[in-house]
Amino acid sequence: MSHELAVRVYYEDTDMGGIVYYANYLKYIERARSELVEDLGMNQLEMREAGVVFVVTRVVADYLGSARLDDRLTVLTEHRPKGPVRWIFDQEVRRGDEVLFRAEVTAACMTLDGRPTRLPPQLRD
């Protein structure tokens, strides 16, 4: 499944050089993953109440270009299960056709006390 999230760059997102501060790309892709979870019919608060959460365990990122104030960006997300517990996200932040940021994010499904648990059924396909 492919997911898209539109993001606008605000003044608060930029650094002294007028470009998006590097850590904000991680915020953008986190928002996209949260929206994807909702689109798959899962509510993160309800999951937490049921004792299950997602924990990011690995991020491999490449910064390929710079976004600037008032840019309109798109975060593209592809996802796939990796075993019974892990979920892999391939994500890109684009300005039009230009890829500015690319990351592979691994998340694990965990209980509230930190033990691995199986992914919900809708994520295993």
PyMOL commands that place a pseudoatom at each C-alpha (Angstrom):
pseudoatom trace, name=CA, resn=MET, resi=1, chain=A, elem=C, hetatm=0, pos=[0.000, 0.000, 0.000]
pseudoatom trace, name=CA, resn=SER, resi=2, chain=A, elem=C, hetatm=0, pos=[1.205, 3.469, -0.858]
pseudoatom trace, name=CA, resn=HIS, resi=3, chain=A, elem=C, hetatm=0, pos=[0.324, 6.515, 1.221]
pseudoatom trace, name=CA, resn=GLU, resi=4, chain=A, elem=C, hetatm=0, pos=[0.809, 10.247, 0.579]
pseudoatom trace, name=CA, resn=LEU, resi=5, chain=A, elem=C, hetatm=0, pos=[0.801, 13.155, 3.019]
pseudoatom trace, name=CA, resn=ALA, resi=6, chain=A, elem=C, hetatm=0, pos=[0.975, 16.814, 1.979]
pseudoatom trace, name=CA, resn=VAL, resi=7, chain=A, elem=C, hetatm=0, pos=[3.252, 19.029, 4.095]
pseudoatom trace, name=CA, resn=ARG, resi=8, chain=A, elem=C, hetatm=0, pos=[3.824, 22.776, 3.903]
pseudoatom trace, name=CA, resn=VAL, resi=9, chain=A, elem=C, hetatm=0, pos=[7.092, 24.249, 5.166]
pseudoatom trace, name=CA, resn=TYR, resi=10, chain=A, elem=C, hetatm=0, pos=[6.556, 26.964, 7.769]
pseudoatom trace, name=CA, resn=TYR, resi=11, chain=A, elem=C, hetatm=0, pos=[9.040, 29.449, 9.221]
pseudoatom trace, name=CA, resn=GLU, resi=12, chain=A, elem=C, hetatm=0, pos=[9.280, 27.331, 12.391]
pseudoatom trace, name=CA, resn=ASP, resi=13, chain=A, elem=C, hetatm=0, pos=[10.599, 24.422, 10.268]
pseudoatom trace, name=CA, resn=THR, resi=14, chain=A, elem=C, hetatm=0, pos=[13.645, 26.298, 8.972]
pseudoatom trace, name=CA, resn=ASP, resi=15, chain=A, elem=C, hetatm=0, pos=[17.116, 26.952, 10.332]
pseudoatom trace, name=CA, resn=MET, resi=16, chain=A, elem=C, hetatm=0, pos=[19.285, 30.091, 10.199]
pseudoatom trace, name=CA, resn=GLY, resi=17, chain=A, elem=C, hetatm=0, pos=[20.191, 29.276, 6.599]
pseudoatom trace, name=CA, resn=GLY, resi=18, chain=A, elem=C, hetatm=0, pos=[16.546, 29.374, 5.547]
pseudoatom trace, name=CA, resn=ILE, resi=19, chain=A, elem=C, hetatm=0, pos=[16.274, 25.667, 4.801]
pseudoatom trace, name=CA, resn=VAL, resi=20, chain=A, elem=C, hetatm=0, pos=[14.357, 22.947, 6.623]
pseudoatom trace, name=CA, resn=TYR, resi=21, chain=A, elem=C, hetatm=0, pos=[16.254, 21.906, 9.756]
pseudoatom trace, name=CA, resn=TYR, resi=22, chain=A, elem=C, hetatm=0, pos=[17.408, 18.304, 9.282]
pseudoatom trace, name=CA, resn=ALA, resi=23, chain=A, elem=C, hetatm=0, pos=[15.467, 16.840, 12.241]
pseudoatom trace, name=CA, resn=ASN, resi=24, chain=A, elem=C, hetatm=0, pos=[12.177, 18.153, 10.868]
pseudoatom trace, name=CA, resn=TYR, resi=25, chain=A, elem=C, hetatm=0, pos=[12.273, 15.614, 8.040]
pseudoatom trace, name=CA, resn=LEU, resi=26, chain=A, elem=C, hetatm=0, pos=[11.983, 12.954, 10.766]
pseudoatom trace, name=CA, resn=LYS, resi=27, chain=A, elem=C, hetatm=0, pos=[8.893, 14.765, 12.079]
pseudoatom trace, name=CA, resn=TYR, resi=28, chain=A, elem=C, hetatm=0, pos=[7.374, 14.832, 8.605]
pseudoatom trace, name=CA, resn=ILE, resi=29, chain=A, elem=C, hetatm=0, pos=[7.841, 11.104, 8.090]
pseudoatom trace, name=CA, resn=GLU, resi=30, chain=A, elem=C, hetatm=0, pos=[6.508, 10.364, 11.597]
pseudoatom trace, name=CA, resn=ARG, resi=31, chain=A, elem=C, hetatm=0, pos=[3.332, 12.274, 10.759]
pseudoatom trace, name=CA, resn=ALA, resi=32, chain=A, elem=C, hetatm=0, pos=[2.989, 10.283, 7.547]
pseudoatom trace, name=CA, resn=ARG, resi=33, chain=A, elem=C, hetatm=0, pos=[3.329, 6.971, 9.419]
pseudoatom trace, name=CA, resn=SER, resi=34, chain=A, elem=C, hetatm=0, pos=[0.703, 8.090, 11.946]
pseudoatom trace, name=CA, resn=GLU, resi=35, chain=A, elem=C, hetatm=0, pos=[-1.717, 8.989, 9.150]
pseudoatom trace, name=CA, resn=LEU, resi=36, chain=A, elem=C, hetatm=0, pos=[-1.036, 5.651, 7.449]
pseudoatom trace, name=CA, resn=VAL, resi=37, chain=A, elem=C, hetatm=0, pos=[-1.930, 3.783, 10.653]
pseudoatom trace, name=CA, resn=GLU, resi=38, chain=A, elem=C, hetatm=0, pos=[-5.233, 5.706, 10.795]
pseudoatom trace, name=CA, resn=ASP, resi=39, chain=A, elem=C, hetatm=0, pos=[-5.918, 4.975, 7.118]
pseudoatom trace, name=CA, resn=LEU, resi=40, chain=A, elem=C, hetatm=0, pos=[-5.431, 1.268, 7.847]
pseudoatom trace, name=CA, resn=GLY, resi=41, chain=A, elem=C, hetatm=0, pos=[-8.260, 1.494, 10.379]
pseudoatom trace, name=CA, resn=MET, resi=42, chain=A, elem=C, hetatm=0, pos=[-6.178, 1.523, 13.536]
pseudoatom trace, name=CA, resn=ASN, resi=43, chain=A, elem=C, hetatm=0, pos=[-6.302, 4.147, 16.259]
pseudoatom trace, name=CA, resn=GLN, resi=44, chain=A, elem=C, hetatm=0, pos=[-3.021, 4.530, 18.129]
pseudoatom trace, name=CA, resn=LEU, resi=45, chain=A, elem=C, hetatm=0, pos=[-4.715, 5.584, 21.374]
pseudoatom trace, name=CA, resn=GLU, resi=46, chain=A, elem=C, hetatm=0, pos=[-7.002, 2.547, 21.273]
pseudoatom trace, name=CA, resn=MET, resi=47, chain=A, elem=C, hetatm=0, pos=[-4.011, 0.332, 20.521]
pseudoatom trace, name=CA, resn=ARG, resi=48, chain=A, elem=C, hetatm=0, pos=[-2.183, 1.782, 23.532]
pseudoatom trace, name=CA, resn=GLU, resi=49, chain=A, elem=C, hetatm=0, pos=[-5.237, 1.179, 25.722]
pseudoatom trace, name=CA, resn=ALA, resi=50, chain=A, elem=C, hetatm=0, pos=[-5.154, -2.428, 24.471]
pseudoatom trace, name=CA, resn=GLY, resi=51, chain=A, elem=C, hetatm=0, pos=[-1.498, -2.617, 25.541]
pseudoatom trace, name=CA, resn=VAL, resi=52, chain=A, elem=C, hetatm=0, pos=[0.185, -2.466, 22.111]
pseudoatom trace, name=CA, resn=VAL, resi=53, chain=A, elem=C, hetatm=0, pos=[2.436, 0.282, 20.697]
pseudoatom trace, name=CA, resn=PHE, resi=54, chain=A, elem=C, hetatm=0, pos=[4.857, 0.769, 17.813]
pseudoatom trace, name=CA, resn=VAL, resi=55, chain=A, elem=C, hetatm=0, pos=[8.458, 1.633, 18.656]
pseudoatom trace, name=CA, resn=VAL, resi=56, chain=A, elem=C, hetatm=0, pos=[10.943, 2.865, 16.047]
pseudoatom trace, name=CA, resn=THR, resi=57, chain=A, elem=C, hetatm=0, pos=[14.048, 0.698, 16.313]
pseudoatom trace, name=CA, resn=ARG, resi=58, chain=A, elem=C, hetatm=0, pos=[16.054, 1.842, 13.285]
pseudoatom trace, name=CA, resn=VAL, resi=59, chain=A, elem=C, hetatm=0, pos=[16.232, 4.748, 10.847]
pseudoatom trace, name=CA, resn=VAL, resi=60, chain=A, elem=C, hetatm=0, pos=[18.531, 4.898, 7.819]
pseudoatom trace, name=CA, resn=ALA, resi=61, chain=A, elem=C, hetatm=0, pos=[18.264, 8.319, 6.186]
pseudoatom trace, name=CA, resn=ASP, resi=62, chain=A, elem=C, hetatm=0, pos=[19.695, 10.142, 3.185]
pseudoatom trace, name=CA, resn=TYR, resi=63, chain=A, elem=C, hetatm=0, pos=[19.421, 13.912, 2.819]
pseudoatom trace, name=CA, resn=LEU, resi=64, chain=A, elem=C, hetatm=0, pos=[19.406, 14.598, -0.919]
pseudoatom trace, name=CA, resn=GLY, resi=65, chain=A, elem=C, hetatm=0, pos=[18.206, 18.197, -1.222]
pseudoatom trace, name=CA, resn=SER, resi=66, chain=A, elem=C, hetatm=0, pos=[16.876, 21.148, 0.748]
pseudoatom trace, name=CA, resn=ALA, resi=67, chain=A, elem=C, hetatm=0, pos=[13.325, 22.320, 1.274]
pseudoatom trace, name=CA, resn=ARG, resi=68, chain=A, elem=C, hetatm=0, pos=[12.693, 25.999, 1.947]
pseudoatom trace, name=CA, resn=LEU, resi=69, chain=A, elem=C, hetatm=0, pos=[10.089, 28.230, 3.520]
pseudoatom trace, name=CA, resn=ASP, resi=70, chain=A, elem=C, hetatm=0, pos=[6.621, 27.826, 1.971]
pseudoatom trace, name=CA, resn=ASP, resi=71, chain=A, elem=C, hetatm=0, pos=[7.573, 24.778, -0.113]
pseudoatom trace, name=CA, resn=ARG, resi=72, chain=A, elem=C, hetatm=0, pos=[4.769, 22.297, -0.640]
pseudoatom trace, name=CA, resn=LEU, resi=73, chain=A, elem=C, hetatm=0, pos=[6.088, 18.803, -0.026]
pseudoatom trace, name=CA, resn=THR, resi=74, chain=A, elem=C, hetatm=0, pos=[4.708, 15.303, -0.316]
pseudoatom trace, name=CA, resn=VAL, resi=75, chain=A, elem=C, hetatm=0, pos=[5.697, 12.452, 1.985]
pseudoatom trace, name=CA, resn=LEU, resi=76, chain=A, elem=C, hetatm=0, pos=[5.374, 9.115, 0.183]
pseudoatom trace, name=CA, resn=THR, resi=77, chain=A, elem=C, hetatm=0, pos=[5.244, 5.975, 2.322]
pseudoatom trace, name=CA, resn=GLU, resi=78, chain=A, elem=C, hetatm=0, pos=[5.376, 2.315, 1.318]
pseudoatom trace, name=CA, resn=HIS, resi=79, chain=A, elem=C, hetatm=0, pos=[5.202, -0.343, 4.020]
pseudoatom trace, name=CA, resn=ARG, resi=80, chain=A, elem=C, hetatm=0, pos=[5.685, -4.060, 4.495]
pseudoatom trace, name=CA, resn=PRO, resi=81, chain=A, elem=C, hetatm=0, pos=[5.841, -6.497, 7.398]
pseudoatom trace, name=CA, resn=LYS, resi=82, chain=A, elem=C, hetatm=0, pos=[9.192, -8.064, 8.246]
pseudoatom trace, name=CA, resn=GLY, resi=83, chain=A, elem=C, hetatm=0, pos=[8.528, -11.129, 10.326]
pseudoatom trace, name=CA, resn=PRO, resi=84, chain=A, elem=C, hetatm=0, pos=[5.811, -11.336, 12.964]
pseudoatom trace, name=CA, resn=VAL, resi=85, chain=A, elem=C, hetatm=0, pos=[6.853, -8.248, 14.963]
pseudoatom trace, name=CA, resn=ARG, resi=86, chain=A, elem=C, hetatm=0, pos=[8.605, -5.726, 12.701]
pseudoatom trace, name=CA, resn=TRP, resi=87, chain=A, elem=C, hetatm=0, pos=[7.170, -3.287, 10.185]
pseudoatom trace, name=CA, resn=ILE, resi=88, chain=A, elem=C, hetatm=0, pos=[9.338, -1.611, 7.515]
pseudoatom trace, name=CA, resn=PHE, resi=89, chain=A, elem=C, hetatm=0, pos=[8.548, 1.811, 6.026]
pseudoatom trace, name=CA, resn=ASP, resi=90, chain=A, elem=C, hetatm=0, pos=[10.210, 3.153, 2.888]
pseudoatom trace, name=CA, resn=GLN, resi=91, chain=A, elem=C, hetatm=0, pos=[9.621, 6.896, 2.905]
pseudoatom trace, name=CA, resn=GLU, resi=92, chain=A, elem=C, hetatm=0, pos=[10.478, 9.844, 0.677]
pseudoatom trace, name=CA, resn=VAL, resi=93, chain=A, elem=C, hetatm=0, pos=[9.947, 13.567, 1.058]
pseudoatom trace, name=CA, resn=ARG, resi=94, chain=A, elem=C, hetatm=0, pos=[9.497, 15.206, -2.345]
pseudoatom trace, name=CA, resn=ARG, resi=95, chain=A, elem=C, hetatm=0, pos=[9.069, 18.647, -3.786]
pseudoatom trace, name=CA, resn=GLY, resi=96, chain=A, elem=C, hetatm=0, pos=[7.281, 17.858, -7.020]
pseudoatom trace, name=CA, resn=ASP, resi=97, chain=A, elem=C, hetatm=0, pos=[9.331, 15.108, -8.663]
pseudoatom trace, name=CA, resn=GLU, resi=98, chain=A, elem=C, hetatm=0, pos=[12.517, 15.975, -6.746]
pseudoatom trace, name=CA, resn=VAL, resi=99, chain=A, elem=C, hetatm=0, pos=[13.381, 13.617, -3.872]
pseudoatom trace, name=CA, resn=LEU, resi=100, chain=A, elem=C, hetatm=0, pos=[14.778, 15.678, -0.976]
pseudoatom trace, name=CA, resn=PHE, resi=101, chain=A, elem=C, hetatm=0, pos=[14.929, 13.031, 1.735]
pseudoatom trace, name=CA, resn=ARG, resi=102, chain=A, elem=C, hetatm=0, pos=[14.726, 9.252, 1.782]
pseudoatom trace, name=CA, resn=ALA, resi=103, chain=A, elem=C, hetatm=0, pos=[14.523, 6.929, 4.791]
pseudoatom trace, name=CA, resn=GLU, resi=104, chain=A, elem=C, hetatm=0, pos=[13.968, 3.312, 5.684]
pseudoatom trace, name=CA, resn=VAL, resi=105, chain=A, elem=C, hetatm=0, pos=[12.338, 3.070, 9.101]
pseudoatom trace, name=CA, resn=THR, resi=106, chain=A, elem=C, hetatm=0, pos=[11.928, -0.119, 11.110]
pseudoatom trace, name=CA, resn=ALA, resi=107, chain=A, elem=C, hetatm=0, pos=[9.275, -0.213, 13.821]
pseudoatom trace, name=CA, resn=ALA, resi=108, chain=A, elem=C, hetatm=0, pos=[8.542, -3.026, 16.242]
pseudoatom trace, name=CA, resn=CYS, resi=109, chain=A, elem=C, hetatm=0, pos=[5.204, -3.928, 17.745]
pseudoatom trace, name=CA, resn=MET, resi=110, chain=A, elem=C, hetatm=0, pos=[5.637, -3.990, 21.530]
pseudoatom trace, name=CA, resn=THR, resi=111, chain=A, elem=C, hetatm=0, pos=[3.637, -4.420, 24.702]
pseudoatom trace, name=CA, resn=LEU, resi=112, chain=A, elem=C, hetatm=0, pos=[3.615, -1.511, 27.152]
pseudoatom trace, name=CA, resn=ASP, resi=113, chain=A, elem=C, hetatm=0, pos=[6.225, -3.278, 29.268]
pseudoatom trace, name=CA, resn=GLY, resi=114, chain=A, elem=C, hetatm=0, pos=[8.602, -3.497, 26.295]
pseudoatom trace, name=CA, resn=ARG, resi=115, chain=A, elem=C, hetatm=0, pos=[8.094, -7.065, 25.086]
pseudoatom trace, name=CA, resn=PRO, resi=116, chain=A, elem=C, hetatm=0, pos=[7.756, -7.832, 21.374]
pseudoatom trace, name=CA, resn=THR, resi=117, chain=A, elem=C, hetatm=0, pos=[4.285, -8.861, 20.230]
pseudoatom trace, name=CA, resn=ARG, resi=118, chain=A, elem=C, hetatm=0, pos=[2.745, -9.811, 16.893]
pseudoatom trace, name=CA, resn=LEU, resi=119, chain=A, elem=C, hetatm=0, pos=[1.706, -7.152, 14.407]
pseudoatom trace, name=CA, resn=PRO, resi=120, chain=A, elem=C, hetatm=0, pos=[-2.049, -6.558, 14.176]
pseudoatom trace, name=CA, resn=PRO, resi=121, chain=A, elem=C, hetatm=0, pos=[-3.689, -8.729, 11.473]
pseudoatom trace, name=CA, resn=GLN, resi=122, chain=A, elem=C, hetatm=0, pos=[-4.279, -5.827, 9.051]
pseudoatom trace, name=CA, resn=LEU, resi=123, chain=A, elem=C, hetatm=0, pos=[-0.500, -5.230, 8.882]
pseudoatom trace, name=CA, resn=ARG, resi=124, chain=A, elem=C, hetatm=0, pos=[0.579, -8.786, 8.171]
pseudoatom trace, name=CA, resn=ASP, resi=125, chain=A, elem=C, hetatm=0, pos=[-0.536, -8.823, 4.523]
for i in range(1, 125): cmd.bond("trace and resi %d" % i, "trace and resi %d" % (i + 1))
show_as sticks, trace
zoom trace
